[in-house]
């Protein structure tokens, strides 16, 4: 966006939106809302919130501080030299 390439970004977003809509409608096409509204709403919730296979459990050793330390370490330039003042 900063490079002024909003037209390209819009085109990509439209392409992705079309692909997601096509896939979701194909997946929901098999659900008969007249026979099973409960199943239909379950599918809608699955699309909007995901399948729910993940849990809120924490992974041992991964904390916000661990991530901060990692990204600080990889984003530090060890060969940096401060500019001289003229």
Secondary structure, DSSP 4 states (H G I P E B T S, - for coil): -TTS-HHHHHHHHHHHHHHHHHHHHHHHTT--TTT-HHHHHHHHHHHHH-------PPPTT--HHHHHHHHHHHT--TT--PPPP-
